[in-house]
Every structure is written in structure tokens, then in C-alpha cells.
Amino acid sequence: MSRPHFQNKLLALVPSAELEILYPLLEPIDLPKGFVIATAGEPIQYVYFLEQGLGSIVSVSRQGQKAEAGMFGYEGFAPTPPAVRSTVSFHDASLQAEGYGYRITIEALWAAMDRCREFSRLLARSSQNLATQVSYTALSNAVHQVNERLARWLLMSHDRLRQDEFLITHDYMALILAVRRPSVTTALHVLEERRFIRAERGCVTIRNRSAMEHYAQDAYGLPEEEYRHLFP
């Protein structure tokens, strides 16, 4: 078969011989905003490889409180538990920006992993990088100001969406930052006054990415550095 052109970076790195095994198992799928990939406490049926779009991984307490733990896009896959033969998700995962991609049943994924050594290694590396991202989200939530945390999130979203303008509500930003909505409004005003972004109702436009990276300081960059190391 002629090799497909993947935007998903992980699929693009699968060797051609292994792709002959894997590709027939992949189902193309449109992923509208709000599409549920996994639900906390429920069995996982499919693993998704985004070609385009932005996904959110949300931790949910027993009392129903929520906070974003991580995000994913075309750089990897979700949910990650099936990569270690687990069948249950402990997070909610859904699309926050519409896109499309491929999905595979976990049974087919495991069959492919048994036959495709490099594909299995790629899944492991991607899972490791997501774990690093989640740990730095926890660190950032503990030590950085809301303005810096919002700058970090916008930079990470920009990495995955590959466009300067994206739709996002104040309510969702309050969820991802685990703060009240007025704190989000204040943080947006700070970033806008510095001309890093332009914020309109339900829409944020990146205006000066490099300056916002400098402003975010060590809130952004280390998981991204690890990604470059794992996927040179």
C-alpha cells in the first residue's frame, strides 16, 4: 500500500512494515466539539489519534469537582491507559476544539502492539510525556500566578491547534485553571494589556507568542523539551 500522510505525529513515525498491520485497524472519524473520548470510571472502548483538534483530560473528584489535568492533540493519543493494558479511565476526556482523526478498538490496539514493537515504544513514549505534562500542570497550579498559568495554557493550545485564533469561553478557562471566573477575566486583561493576545467574547487570538513565552517563564517549556527528546 502507498503510505498515508498523517498529521498525527505518532502515526507518522510508525515504520512502514508495522503500518501495514496497523492501518487497516484504524477507523477515520470526525470529532466535533464536546465529543466524549473517555468517561471517568467507565470502560474504555476506543483509543483516538487526533489529526486535528484539541482534547482535554479532566480529573473528577468523588463529589464531582473538576479540573483539567492535561491536554492532547495531534502530537499523541488518548486515552493512554490501554497502552499498559488497562481498560478503565480515571479521567474524563473530550474534544474542546473540533477536529478529526482515527480510532481503534482496544482489542485491535493490543493485537497491533503484540506484533509492532516500534509502535508499542511510541505509545510508551507518548504516555510518558503526557504524565510529565500532568505533573507540571500540578506544579504550575501550586506555584504560578493565574496570569502565568493562563499564558501556559494558551501556549500549549497554540502548539496543538497550529492557528492563532481559537474559541474558548470564560467558564471553560475557569475550569482548566481551577479558579473563579472573575480571576480568568482579570488574567485575560493582563495578557491583553501586554499585547500578548486579543480577547473577544468567546475567542482568543495570539498576537505575540515569543513575548508570552518569556512572560510564562518556567510555567511552560519543560514537558515540550522532553517531547523533543522522546521524538527527535
N, C-alpha and C positions, 0 to 999 in steps of 0.2 A: 504494500500500500504506500501511497505517497504520504509523507509526513505532514500532519495537520500543523497549522500555525497557531500556537497557543499564546494568548496573552497571560494566562496564569503561569507565573514564573516556575512553580514547582513542576507542573506538567511539561513545560518547555525543556526541563532538564532531564526528563526520563529518557534513557537510551533508546534508540530506535528498536532494538531487538525486544526490549521489555514493553515498549509502546504497542507492538503488535499484539501482545497479550492483553494489555490494559485498555486500549482504546475501544474495542468492541463492548466493553463493560460500562463505558461512560454514557450517560444519558444527557443530551443537551436540555437545558431548562431555563426559562425566563424567571427572573427573580424580582417581583415587584416590591416596592417599599412595604415593610411590615411582614414580609414572608417569614414564617417561622421555620427555622432550621433545626432547633432543638428546644425542648422544654425541661426545666429542672425537675428531676425526679422521675422522668419518663424514659422508656427505652428509646434508643437511637435506631432509626431505620436506614438513614442515608448519610453519607459524607459528601460535602459540597466543595467544589473547586471553582471559585469565582474567576470569571474572565473580566468582569466589570461590576462595580457596585461596592458598597461598604456595609460590613456586618458588625454587629455589636454583641459582645459577650457580657451578660449581666448576672451578677451574684444576687441571689434571693434568700433572705432570711426566713426562718420558720414563721415569723409574724408577717411576712410579705413585704418587708422593706427591701429596696433595690438600689444597686449602684453598679455602674459599668466597671467591669474588671479588665476588659481588653477589647481590641477591635481586630478585624481581619479584612482583607481584600484580595487583590489578585496575586499577592505575594505568597499565599499559603493555602490552607484548607480549614474546614470546620464541619462539625465538632471534632476535637482531637482525641477523645477517649478511645475510639476504635483502633487507633494506631498502636495501642497497648492492649488490644483485645478486650476492652471494656465496652459494655453495651448500654450504660446508663449515663445520662448527662446530669451534672450537678449545677449547671448554669442554664439560663435562657439564652438563646442565640437567634437573632433575627436581622433582617435587612433594614438599615437605616437610610440607605440610598439605593434606588432600584438599579438592577443590572441583569446579568445573565451569566451562565456558566455551565458546569457539568455536575451531575451527581452519580453516585454509585452506591449500591446496597452494601451494608457492612459485610454480608457474607461474600459478595463478589470482591470486596476490598481485601478481605483476609485471604481469599484464594489467590489474588494477584500478588499479595505480599509474600506468600509462600513460594511463588515462582520468580519473583522480581526483586533481587537483592538490593539493587541501587534505588529502586522506588521505595523500598522499606526504609533505607537510610535517609532518603529525602524527607519522608514523613517524620522520622525521628528528629531530624534537624529542625524542621519547621515547628514541631511540638515544643522542642527546647526553646526556640526563640519566642514563641508565644508565652511560655512560662516566664521567661525573662521580662517580657513586656508587662505581664500581670504583676510581677514582683515590683517593677519600677513604678507602676501605677499606684501600688500601695505605698511605696516610699514617697512619691510625689504628693499623694493625698495627705501624708503626715507632715511633710517639711516645707512644702512650697505654698506660696500665696495663691489665691484663686486666680489672679491675673496670669501668673506663670503657668498654672495648670491648664487654663483655657488656651493659652498660646501653644502649649504642648499638644493638646488635643487637636487643635486646628492644624498644626503642622503634620501630625500623624494622619489626619483625614486627607490632607492635601497630598501626602505621599501616595495614598491608596486610590484616591479619586482621579488624580492626574488632571485636575482642572481647577481654575482659580475661584470659581463660584459654585457654591453648593447650598442647598436648602437645609435649614436646621431651625427648630423652634427653641424659644427660651426655656420651655418646660423640659425639653429633652436635654438641653445643656445643663439644667439644674440636676437632672438625674445622673448624667455622666460624671458631674463634678461632686455629687453628693452635697449640694448646698441649696439654699433657698433661692427662688427666682430673682429677688432683688439683688443678690450677690452677683448673679450672672449679668444682669443689666449693667451694674457698676463695672464689672470686668470688661465687658464689651466696650463701654465708653472709654475706659483706659486705653485699650488696644486701638480704638478708632482715633482717639486724640493723638496718639503717636504715629498715626498714618500707616499702621501695620495692616489694617483691614478696613473695609467699609461694611457696616452692619445696617441692613434694612429689615423690614418686617419679614421674618421667616427666611432670610437669606444673608449669607456672609460671603464677601469677596476678599480674597487675599490680594493685598496691594504691594507689600514689601516683605517677602518671605525671609530674606537673609537678615534683615533687621529684627524680625520677630524671633528667629533662631537665636540671635545674640541676646535678646531680651529674656528668652526662656532659660538661658544658661544651662545648668546641668539637669533641668527637668526633661530635656529632650536630647536624644542622641546616642546613648549607650546601647539600648536594645537594637537600634538601627546599625550601630557599629558591629554588634555581634552578628546581625543578619548578613552583613557584607563578608564577615569572616566565615560564616557557615556556608554561604552561597557565593563564592568568589567568582 
